[in-house]
Amino acid sequence: MTQVGTAEQVETAQQVDTAELADTAQQTAQDGAGRPDSGAGNWRTGFRRAIRIASRPKPWKRGPVLAALALLLGLFMLLHAKIPNGTWGLGSLVETFLPWFGLAVPVLLAGALWRRSAVAVTALLLPAVVWLNLFGGLLLDKSHPDSDLTVVSHNVGAENPDPAGTARDLAASGADVLALEEVTPQARGTYEKELAKAYPHHTVQGTVGLWSKRPLSDTRPVDTEQDVGPLGDAKPAEIKLADNRALRATVATDHGPLAVYVAHLGSVRVNPRTGYETDTRDRNAQALSKAVAAERNERVVLLGDLNGTTDDRALGGLTSLLRSAQDAAGDGFGFSWPAKFPMVRIDQILVRGVEPRSSWVLPATGSDHRPVAAGINW
């Protein structure tokens, strides 16, 4: 019985093995009929991958367009002074917003990294170095806490809905000398009333005024050639004074007399047909430069809305005589306009013969400009 049972078990096992082998062979045949030989397929796939890798540009050959854009950006910022003004004022327009061109550097860098382009990354060194050379110093805090005199300048805005509130905010700043631009006849009384307690000395010449805690003397308007030509010459003196946009005064200090100029240069406009219109502003700047150059007092402070940045070539006559308090002792760019989202610094504090110790921008008032302040020493 044992031998018979064993023979039956062996026969049964052989039958099972044979069935399994038949099933496996059938499955293999079906798989082979459904797809090409796996060895040959893998070889062809690897060959195609090798071709793709071999034909892919090397890191130093990728991104030529990005590299070219990076070089052009660097040269554009480096040679901005060579951009012609012509009739379109393109040079001044570029120089007004020159710091913002630096934003193109991280954008191009992101593209270079995405393309894994070594040549584009290397080319970006040029605009990065140029931008840092032009504006890197403004990223540092150069201010000092101590100063002998604090000055503030503010274009209060002809459309200011709350001149009284603006005056109170400015008085609370603690400024020793306060310059206001765009003072309308309707708002002049409000400013005089609200500032009288903090500033016993003041003068208003046309649309600009100066308030001071220290005595003022030798106050007079400054002719910035606002009215030119036959029509301007025909205007009576009292009419010209009403529209006057610059003044000069002497402030008595513990260290001697300080010549203070307050100015509001002509507005600029961007016109699709004529470009960046700056004729009046440029003419005013040249006239003001002559007045400052003729100033005999070695200590001078110019406060005002110059409608231009210190990078703008149109203000070159002034910046060659005076230096910017913000550049010398500020923290950041000191943008002042527009008040809601400042993008440029067109409100300036320029000095000669005194030492800027600090420079900053005050909170917004009811004006479309923000006030700018500086502390100075002798």
LUMNUTOR-759194 format. One line per field, with one value per residue (C-alpha): residue number from 1; z, x, y. Coordinates in Angstrom, 3 decimals, always signed. Layout:
tormi = NUM; ...;
zz = Z; ...;
xx = X; ...;
yy = Y; ...;
//
This chain:
tormi = 1; 2; 3; 4; 5; 6; 7; 8; 9; 10; 11; 12; 13; 14; 15; 16; 17; 18; 19; 20; 21; 22; 23; 24; 25; 26; 27; 28; 29; 30; 31; 32; 33; 34; 35; 36; 37; 38; 39; 40; 41; 42; 43; 44; 45; 46; 47; 48; 49; 50; 51; 52; 53; 54; 55; 56; 57; 58; 59; 60; 61; 62; 63; 64; 65; 66; 67; 68; 69; 70; 71; 72; 73; 74; 75; 76; 77; 78; 79; 80; 81; 82; 83; 84; 85; 86; 87; 88; 89; 90; 91; 92; 93; 94; 95; 96; 97; 98; 99; 100; 101; 102; 103; 104; 105; 106; 107; 108; 109; 110; 111; 112; 113; 114; 115; 116; 117; 118; 119; 120; 121; 122; 123; 124; 125; 126; 127; 128; 129; 130; 131; 132; 133; 134; 135; 136; 137; 138; 139; 140; 141; 142; 143; 144; 145; 146; 147; 148; 149; 150; 151; 152; 153; 154; 155; 156; 157; 158; 159; 160; 161; 162; 163; 164; 165; 166; 167; 168; 169; 170; 171; 172; 173; 174; 175; 176; 177; 178; 179; 180; 181; 182; 183; 184; 185; 186; 187; 188; 189; 190; 191; 192; 193; 194; 195; 196; 197; 198; 199; 200; 201; 202; 203; 204; 205; 206; 207; 208; 209; 210; 211; 212; 213; 214; 215; 216; 217; 218; 219; 220; 221; 222; 223; 224; 225; 226; 227; 228; 229; 230; 231; 232; 233; 234; 235; 236; 237; 238; 239; 240; 241; 242; 243; 244; 245; 246; 247; 248; 249; 250; 251; 252; 253; 254; 255; 256; 257; 258; 259; 260; 261; 262; 263; 264; 265; 266; 267; 268; 269; 270; 271; 272; 273; 274; 275; 276; 277; 278; 279; 280; 281; 282; 283; 284; 285; 286; 287; 288; 289; 290; 291; 292; 293; 294; 295; 296; 297; 298; 299; 300; 301; 302; 303; 304; 305; 306; 307; 308; 309; 310; 311; 312; 313; 314; 315; 316; 317; 318; 319; 320; 321; 322; 323; 324; 325; 326; 327; 328; 329; 330; 331; 332; 333; 334; 335; 336; 337; 338; 339; 340; 341; 342; 343; 344; 345; 346; 347; 348; 349; 350; 351; 352; 353; 354; 355; 356; 357; 358; 359; 360; 361; 362; 363; 364; 365; 366; 367; 368; 369; 370; 371; 372; 373; 374; 375; 376; 377; 378;
zz = +0.000; +0.756; -2.563; -4.529; -2.697; -3.395; -7.110; -7.341; -5.572; -7.938; -10.954; -9.628; -8.963; -12.471; -13.928; -11.879; -12.940; -16.562; -16.356; -14.703; -17.348; -20.078; -18.480; -18.117; -21.739; -22.903; -20.868; -22.180; -25.736; -25.174; -23.643; -26.486; -29.018; -27.216; -27.015; -28.689; -27.201; -23.878; -24.410; -27.791; -26.419; -23.526; -25.890; -28.208; -25.268; -23.855; -27.275; -27.696; -24.176; -24.948; -28.120; -26.181; -23.524; -26.093; -28.098; -25.017; -24.783; -22.138; -19.173; -20.780; -24.014; -22.550; -22.208; -24.716; -24.828; -21.038; -21.059; -23.730; -21.746; -18.620; -20.423; -21.999; -18.601; -17.084; -19.909; -19.766; -16.099; -16.447; -19.376; -18.324; -18.530; -22.242; -22.999; -24.961; -23.653; -27.009; -27.328; -25.465; -22.207; -22.204; -20.224; -17.357; -17.346; -17.054; -14.320; -12.339; -11.994; -12.269; -8.936; -10.029; -12.963; -10.379; -10.032; -13.407; -11.921; -9.721; -12.534; -14.973; -12.296; -11.802; -15.558; -15.639; -12.803; -14.427; -17.679; -15.727; -17.748; -16.365; -18.959; -18.021; -14.313; -15.024; -17.257; -14.430; -12.438; -14.578; -13.783; -10.155; -9.664; -11.503; -9.418; -6.162; -7.207; -7.921; -5.030; -2.663; -0.263; +0.212; +1.691; +4.709; +7.716; +7.893; +10.358; +13.747; +16.611; +17.538; +15.551; +16.179; +13.935; +12.464; +9.162; +7.443; +3.942; +2.767; -0.356; +1.463; -1.718; -3.233; -2.979; +0.634; +2.310; +5.835; +5.974; +9.702; +10.408; +8.191; +10.074; +13.428; +12.217; +11.027; +14.285; +16.195; +14.231; +16.390; +13.417; +14.114; +10.540; +8.439; +4.702; +2.948; -0.780; -2.720; -0.141; -1.663; -0.772; +0.684; +3.010; +3.929; +6.882; +8.263; +8.196; +9.767; +12.553; +13.330; +13.219; +15.043; +18.531; +17.600; +15.079; +16.016; +12.893; +9.357; +5.848; +2.839; -0.650; -3.204; -2.847; -0.662; +3.006; +5.791; +9.497; +12.107; +15.842; +15.275; +14.049; +10.305; +8.358; +4.772; +3.448; -0.230; -3.223; -5.637; -9.350; -10.880; -14.255; -13.816; -16.273; -19.377; -22.738; -23.612; -21.628; -18.522; -18.861; -19.146; -15.818; -12.926; -9.995; -7.606; -9.969; -10.314; -6.533; -6.052; -8.260; -6.885; -6.128; -4.364; -1.482; +0.434; +4.134; +6.797; +9.947; +13.086; +14.874; +17.795; +15.276; +13.044; +10.121; +7.915; +4.406; +3.718; +0.300; -0.238; -3.778; -5.745; -9.277; -12.203; -12.563; -15.080; -17.305; -19.368; -22.712; -25.320; -28.100; -26.610; -24.036; -20.647; -20.491; -18.176; -19.829; -16.964; -14.304; -16.093; -16.540; -12.859; -11.821; -13.838; -12.383; -8.844; -9.417; -10.340; -7.181; -4.976; -6.748; -6.000; -2.306; -0.120; +3.048; +3.160; +5.085; +2.865; +3.096; +0.178; +1.036; -1.486; -4.038; -6.946; -9.068; -9.815; -8.225; -7.512; -10.313; -12.835; -14.988; -14.979; -11.315; -11.980; -11.460; -7.925; -6.974; -8.062; -5.483; -2.725; -1.457; -0.568; +3.134; +2.285; +0.385; +3.123; +6.278; +5.364; +5.783; +2.506; -0.591; +1.219; -1.421; -0.889; -3.805; -4.256; -0.602; -0.733; -2.347; -2.634; -5.674; -6.160; -4.045; -5.612; -2.296; -1.413; +1.375; -0.055; +2.019; +1.857; +4.688; +7.295; +8.186; +7.638; +10.630; +9.752; +7.102; +7.077; +5.687; +7.910; +7.837; +5.194; +5.734; +3.632; +0.779; -2.154; -1.003; +2.215; +4.352; +4.408; +7.372; +8.200; +11.190; +10.588; +12.567; +12.260;
xx = +0.000; +2.817; +4.529; +1.332; +0.567; +4.028; +3.808; +0.467; +1.848; +4.844; +2.584; +0.291; +3.229; +4.542; +1.159; +1.021; +4.546; +3.756; +0.618; +2.509; +5.241; +2.623; +0.906; +4.238; +5.193; +1.795; +2.071; +5.583; +4.391; +1.531; +3.883; +6.339; +3.577; +2.401; +5.752; +9.151; +12.077; +12.904; +16.664; +16.472; +13.977; +16.222; +19.170; +17.239; +15.903; +19.400; +20.728; +18.070; +18.787; +22.496; +21.767; +19.622; +22.298; +25.041; +23.044; +22.083; +24.098; +26.763; +26.199; +28.525; +26.524; +23.026; +21.026; +22.775; +19.743; +19.705; +23.431; +22.971; +20.147; +22.291; +25.162; +22.819; +21.296; +24.725; +25.851; +22.522; +23.018; +26.745; +26.338; +23.062; +24.668; +25.276; +21.582; +20.569; +17.859; +17.001; +13.407; +12.068; +13.950; +14.752; +17.981; +16.280; +13.403; +15.779; +17.803; +14.648; +13.832; +17.393; +17.432; +14.451; +16.335; +18.134; +14.975; +15.770; +18.864; +17.017; +14.518; +17.304; +19.063; +15.959; +15.857; +19.561; +19.205; +16.152; +18.095; +21.199; +23.157; +26.620; +27.293; +24.128; +24.938; +28.425; +27.101; +24.822; +27.879; +28.131; +24.701; +24.948; +28.319; +27.195; +24.013; +25.898; +28.445; +25.664; +23.320; +24.915; +25.902; +22.256; +21.543; +23.677; +22.484; +24.826; +22.782; +23.972; +21.652; +23.174; +22.708; +22.723; +19.790; +16.872; +15.395; +12.234; +10.917; +7.418; +5.384; +2.076; +0.027; -2.347; -5.171; -4.441; -7.830; -6.483; -3.870; -4.449; -3.691; -0.615; +0.627; +0.157; +2.004; +4.915; +5.086; +5.164; +8.242; +10.360; +12.058; +13.979; +13.532; +10.519; +10.146; +6.790; +6.141; +2.893; +1.274; -1.940; -3.465; -6.454; -4.354; -1.682; -3.623; -4.181; -0.478; +0.435; -2.092; -1.243; +2.532; +2.689; +3.198; +6.043; +7.676; +7.674; +9.607; +8.394; +8.290; +6.154; +7.228; +4.633; +3.888; +6.884; +7.429; +9.956; +9.108; +11.857; +12.441; +15.487; +15.373; +15.218; +16.770; +17.548; +14.470; +13.758; +12.315; +14.650; +14.004; +13.983; +12.771; +9.297; +8.024; +10.132; +9.622; +7.568; +4.533; +6.596; +8.384; +5.051; +3.765; +3.725; +6.055; +3.179; +1.778; +5.157; +5.592; +2.270; +3.511; +7.063; +8.414; +11.738; +13.096; +16.276; +16.637; +19.327; +18.715; +20.560; +22.147; +24.525; +27.270; +26.674; +24.380; +22.983; +21.720; +18.533; +16.932; +13.432; +12.459; +9.728; +10.943; +8.591; +6.564; +7.422; +5.041; +5.167; +3.480; +3.152; +3.910; +6.608; +8.113; +9.388; +8.594; +11.050; +11.673; +10.347; +11.993; +15.339; +15.164; +14.295; +17.174; +19.691; +18.488; +18.560; +22.065; +23.247; +21.722; +23.372; +26.701; +26.567; +25.766; +28.503; +27.643; +29.723; +26.993; +23.990; +20.951; +18.560; +15.128; +12.457; +10.545; +12.985; +10.862; +13.954; +16.339; +19.981; +20.818; +18.992; +21.497; +19.178; +20.078; +23.788; +24.349; +22.958; +24.527; +27.935; +27.586; +25.716; +25.567; +22.559; +21.879; +20.188; +23.209; +25.596; +23.683; +20.493; +19.198; +17.849; +16.683; +14.458; +11.710; +9.154; +6.695; +3.945; +2.953; +0.889; +3.660; +6.880; +8.946; +11.302; +12.961; +12.156; +12.005; +15.555; +17.722; +21.062; +23.820; +27.169; +29.511; +27.635; +27.787; +24.707; +24.264; +21.001; +18.289; +14.881; +11.339; +8.416; +4.977; +2.475; +0.195; -2.725; -0.329; +0.699; +4.328; +5.939; +7.966; +11.751; +13.981; +17.667; +19.853; +22.950; +26.046; +28.675;
yy = +0.000; +2.292; +1.687; +2.188; +5.429; +6.758; +6.019; +7.809; +10.871; +11.078; +10.760; +13.471; +15.836; +15.305; +16.179; +19.444; +20.453; +19.809; +21.995; +24.828; +24.711; +24.812; +27.816; +29.674; +29.006; +30.208; +33.428; +34.084; +33.600; +36.019; +38.600; +38.227; +38.709; +41.850; +43.719; +43.647; +41.832; +43.499; +43.357; +45.064; +47.642; +48.537; +48.955; +51.248; +53.329; +53.760; +54.731; +57.413; +58.740; +58.929; +60.909; +63.366; +63.846; +64.237; +66.758; +68.838; +72.124; +72.286; +74.683; +77.257; +77.148; +77.377; +80.586; +82.884; +85.170; +85.531; +86.270; +88.935; +90.560; +90.594; +92.310; +94.864; +95.631; +96.179; +98.466; +100.310; +101.202; +101.810; +104.216; +105.848; +109.297; +108.692; +108.173; +111.284; +113.549; +115.081; +116.176; +113.143; +113.606; +109.899; +110.317; +112.139; +109.662; +106.698; +108.403; +109.171; +105.477; +104.145; +102.231; +100.148; +98.615; +96.501; +94.394; +92.856; +91.162; +88.589; +87.984; +87.148; +85.110; +82.971; +82.350; +81.481; +78.973; +77.406; +76.992; +75.888; +78.403; +79.091; +81.788; +83.721; +83.546; +84.854; +87.650; +88.794; +89.814; +92.957; +94.497; +93.360; +95.061; +98.208; +98.501; +97.991; +100.590; +103.087; +102.387; +99.910; +102.671; +103.596; +100.175; +101.004; +102.995; +105.998; +108.016; +109.316; +110.283; +113.648; +116.874; +120.618; +121.498; +119.554; +120.687; +119.442; +120.035; +119.206; +119.807; +120.164; +119.783; +122.297; +119.749; +118.837; +118.225; +118.783; +121.569; +122.041; +118.386; +118.549; +121.610; +119.888; +116.788; +118.901; +120.878; +117.584; +116.522; +118.819; +120.468; +123.655; +124.868; +123.935; +124.565; +124.272; +124.165; +124.507; +126.785; +128.078; +131.475; +129.630; +127.468; +130.003; +131.399; +127.903; +127.091; +130.417; +129.923; +126.296; +126.813; +130.144; +128.689; +126.333; +128.676; +132.354; +133.346; +132.768; +134.152; +133.264; +134.278; +133.266; +129.558; +128.667; +129.438; +129.018; +128.629; +128.746; +128.574; +130.778; +134.409; +135.015; +137.856; +138.876; +137.076; +137.546; +135.721; +133.982; +134.307; +130.827; +132.120; +130.744; +133.356; +133.898; +135.558; +138.629; +137.488; +136.922; +140.227; +142.002; +140.650; +143.150; +142.431; +141.722; +139.095; +137.436; +137.403; +135.628; +132.802; +132.816; +129.314; +129.945; +132.029; +132.672; +133.530; +133.690; +131.634; +132.747; +129.796; +129.329; +128.621; +131.603; +132.480; +129.725; +130.502; +128.547; +128.220; +126.860; +125.894; +124.207; +123.543; +123.101; +119.930; +117.230; +115.324; +112.151; +112.687; +109.893; +112.368; +114.566; +112.200; +113.356; +117.077; +118.841; +122.220; +124.358; +122.203; +122.321; +126.085; +126.556; +124.293; +126.285; +129.592; +128.199; +126.849; +130.340; +131.789; +129.154; +129.580; +133.316; +132.731; +134.246; +132.356; +129.217; +127.365; +126.620; +124.346; +123.858; +122.445; +121.716; +119.741; +119.683; +117.342; +115.297; +112.833; +113.545; +111.081; +113.272; +115.166; +118.195; +118.765; +118.429; +122.153; +121.900; +118.573; +119.884; +122.676; +120.834; +117.284; +115.199; +114.666; +111.371; +110.069; +111.171; +110.235; +108.404; +104.883; +103.525; +105.348; +107.838; +107.743; +110.519; +110.382; +109.358; +109.327; +106.123; +104.084; +106.111; +105.167; +108.125; +110.795; +114.148; +116.038; +116.955; +118.326; +119.473; +121.078; +122.847; +123.821; +121.746; +118.064; +115.854; +113.562; +111.869; +111.870; +110.228; +110.356; +111.329; +109.638; +110.677; +113.656; +114.835; +115.623; +113.460; +113.888; +112.708; +115.126; +114.652; +115.517; +115.795; +116.532; +118.674; +119.645; +122.321;
//
